[in-house]
Amino acid sequence: MQLGMIGLGRMGGNIVRRLMRNGHTCVVYDTNAASVAQLASEGATPSQDMTSFINQLQKPRAVWVMLPAGAITEATVNTLSGLLEAGDTIIDGGNSNYQDDVRRAKALAEKGIRYIDVGTSGGVWGLDRGYCMMIGGDKAAFDHLDPIFKTLAPGVGTIEKTPGREGRKSTAEDGYLYTGPAGSGHFVKMVHNGIEYGLMQAYGEGLDILKGVNQESIPAERRYDLNLADITELWRRGSVVSSWLLDLTAISLAEDPELASYSGYVEDSGEGRWTIQAAIEEAVPADVLTAALYTRFRSRQDHTFAEKVLSAMRKQFGGHKEPGKA
């Protein structure tokens, strides 16, 4: 199947690579000519501008936009709406606000253009592990593009089936799911990332406590020099707190036991804020997620070891770098 990709950054480029590895063809465009040339050398069809990009796609066209949420994605979708035709599909695979999806889908539908919002999780590891995808929007477009989503998803793999799900027909076990109308995919991904904030904060604070027990203010007989790299490795094996985030933390501590290369400055990418806003709108208590978001704000003023752990995890799963870091 053919897919057009706009945005060849950390995730967009690897999505193209995973598709091409599995027999799909891709037309690619990015304002960075070097990124386009690199994917072209690997088998993608390069485009020099948006018009030629559209003309190189077979009808009905499918265009995946993988750009930072906000103005650049909005401008790109607006440009595409003037170039595409009825029956074509725009896919926003970034981290857009779900309310933008609702608005865009309505406007595009008036032109007969189908819109899909895909909350995409997998970061820089997705090329080999696959991407977990939460997909909202036009159901017919989702069904048509199912081969694309199935290829990008992790697949069933070695994960055991959940007891009680016998007989259910769902793509969830393959790692992708149609969640409902426009905006629902990004809404689910937004809450997913809000939960991620809380989980990361819990690991960070716990490891900070383990590290702090060796300080001089603690009585000597209760002072322990704990090996955090070994402890996180231990917890990966049979512990109830094991997770991929813990795996990434163990990698970071194995590479840099003191996390000396991290300042502890932790960015937030928007979804955490939007999750809290949704919780307020729904009157749902979200104490942990709110506190985790506020801790990220505070991390930009002073830093703890816990925040170095958060920063290390963000680099491991998403390739995110702290301001000023090469």
Secondary structure, 3 states (H helix, E strand, C coil): CEEEEECCCHHHHHHHHHHHHCCCEEEEECCCHHHHHHHHHCCCEECCCHHHHHHCCCCCCEEEECCCCCHHHHHHHHHHHHHCCCCCEEEECCCCCHHHHHHHHHHHHCCCCEEEEEEEECHHHHHHHCCEEEEEECHHHHHHCHHHHHHHCCCCCCCCCCCCCCCCCCHHHHCEEEEECCCHHHHHHHHHHHHHHHHHHHHHHHHHHHHHCCCCCCCHHHCCCCCHHHHHHHHCCCCCCCCHHHHHHHHHHHHCCCCCCCCCCCCCCCHHHHHHHHHHHHCCCCHHHHHHHHHHHHHCCCCCHHHHHHHHHHHHHHCCCCCCCC
